Amino acid sequence: MGQQEPATDELIPGTLDMLILKTLSRDRMHGYAIAQSIQRMSGDVLRVEEGALYPALHRLEVRGLLKSQWGVSDNNRRAKYYMLTTRGRRALEQASESWTRVSIAIARIMQTV
């Protein structure tokens, strides 16, 4: 009671880092492209706000899971490009395995009558 239902476009707490790592496992990208890719791949269900994205990118870089370099975007603007490190690939693998276990367990509970 008194709790508001989450909007369909809200990320489940704790999943943003994993989604960023997964997105960057395909190719290096700048922040805006990461957000757009997550939105597109989720069928426009998930939206990543700048206020959550850039602190997450910084946190992942400080942890050594990402590295970055400055470059020029498609629209000829200076942009910081992020890419996975070896450590980031290992973290993604662990997060993916954990997510799979948890999501299967939750699905079992939700299917129980």
Backbone torsions as a table, in degrees:
resi	resn	phi	psi	omega
1	MET	NA	145.4	178.2
2	GLY	77.2	-6.3	178.6
3	GLN	-92.3	139.1	179.1
4	GLN	-84.9	138.6	176.8
5	GLU	-66.6	137.7	178.6
6	PRO	-68.9	144.1	175.0
7	ALA	-68.2	154.5	-177.6
8	THR	-66.2	-17.8	-177.6
9	ASP	-98.5	11.2	177.9
10	GLU	-86.2	138.6	176.0
11	LEU	-76.6	145.3	173.5
12	ILE	-68.3	130.8	-178.9
13	PRO	-51.9	135.1	178.1
14	GLY	91.3	-4.3	-177.0
15	THR	-96.6	-15.8	-175.3
16	LEU	-59.1	-46.3	-179.4
17	ASP	-58.4	-44.9	-179.7
18	MET	-62.8	-41.7	-179.8
19	LEU	-67.0	-37.2	176.6
20	ILE	-64.8	-47.6	179.4
21	LEU	-59.7	-43.6	179.7
22	LYS	-63.3	-43.2	180.0
23	THR	-62.0	-42.2	-179.4
24	LEU	-77.9	-8.9	177.2
25	SER	-70.5	-17.0	-179.7
26	ARG	-87.1	-38.0	-176.3
27	ASP	-173.9	163.6	175.2
28	ARG	-73.7	146.7	-177.9
29	MET	-151.0	158.0	171.1
30	HIS	-90.6	167.5	-172.6
31	GLY	-53.9	-49.0	-178.2
32	TYR	-60.5	-40.9	179.6
33	ALA	-65.3	-34.9	177.0
34	ILE	-62.4	-49.2	-179.9
35	ALA	-60.5	-43.9	179.7
36	GLN	-64.8	-39.5	-179.9
37	SER	-64.8	-44.5	178.3
38	ILE	-61.0	-43.7	179.8
39	GLN	-63.5	-46.3	-178.4
40	ARG	-64.4	-47.0	-177.3
41	MET	-67.3	-23.6	179.0
42	SER	-88.7	6.3	-178.4
43	GLY	69.7	33.4	-179.6
44	ASP	66.3	21.5	177.0
45	VAL	-86.7	-41.6	-176.7
46	LEU	-101.0	133.6	175.8
47	ARG	-126.9	131.9	179.7
48	VAL	-106.7	117.9	179.6
49	GLU	-80.4	149.8	178.9
50	GLU	-55.4	-37.4	-178.1
51	GLY	-64.8	-18.4	176.0
52	ALA	-102.9	-36.3	-174.3
53	LEU	-65.9	-53.5	-173.0
54	TYR	-68.0	-37.9	172.5
55	PRO	-62.9	-35.6	178.6
56	ALA	-67.2	-42.8	177.8
57	LEU	-61.1	-43.1	178.7
58	HIS	-62.5	-45.4	-179.7
59	ARG	-60.7	-43.4	179.8
60	LEU	-67.1	-34.9	178.4
61	GLU	-69.6	-41.7	178.4
62	VAL	-62.5	-35.4	178.7
63	ARG	-76.8	-4.8	178.4
64	GLY	82.0	15.2	-179.2
65	LEU	-89.4	-21.2	177.2
66	LEU	-129.8	156.2	167.0
67	LYS	-129.3	161.8	-177.0
68	SER	-139.3	160.7	173.5
69	GLN	-153.6	151.4	179.6
70	TRP	-80.7	143.3	178.1
71	GLY	-153.7	-168.7	-180.0
72	VAL	-115.8	129.6	-178.3
73	SER	-77.8	174.9	179.9
74	ASP	-59.2	-31.0	179.9
75	ASN	-94.7	23.7	173.2
76	ASN	64.9	33.3	176.9
77	ARG	-111.4	151.0	176.5
78	ARG	-69.2	131.0	-177.7
79	ALA	-144.7	148.9	176.5
80	LYS	-91.1	120.4	-179.8
81	TYR	-98.8	137.0	-178.8
82	TYR	-111.9	145.4	175.5
83	MET	-143.5	154.6	178.9
84	LEU	-71.8	145.5	169.1
85	THR	-96.0	173.3	175.4
86	THR	-59.1	-42.0	177.6
87	ARG	-61.8	-36.8	178.0
88	GLY	-66.0	-38.1	177.6
89	ARG	-64.6	-40.2	177.1
90	ARG	-65.5	-41.8	179.2
91	ALA	-63.5	-39.1	177.7
92	LEU	-62.8	-43.6	179.4
93	GLU	-60.0	-45.4	179.3
94	GLN	-65.3	-42.8	-179.8
95	ALA	-64.8	-38.9	179.5
96	SER	-64.4	-44.2	178.6
97	GLU	-63.0	-43.5	179.1
98	SER	-63.5	-44.7	-179.8
99	TRP	-60.6	-42.0	179.8
100	THR	-61.6	-46.9	179.1
101	ARG	-60.4	-47.0	-177.1
102	VAL	-66.8	-44.2	-177.8
103	SER	-66.1	-35.1	175.8
104	ILE	-65.7	-42.7	179.5
105	ALA	-63.6	-42.5	179.3
106	ILE	-65.9	-41.0	177.8
107	ALA	-60.5	-40.3	177.4
108	ARG	-59.7	-45.8	-179.3
109	ILE	-64.0	-43.5	-177.1
110	MET	-68.3	-24.5	-179.5
111	GLN	-89.0	-8.0	179.9
112	THR	-76.8	135.5	-179.7
113	VAL	-89.3	NA	NA
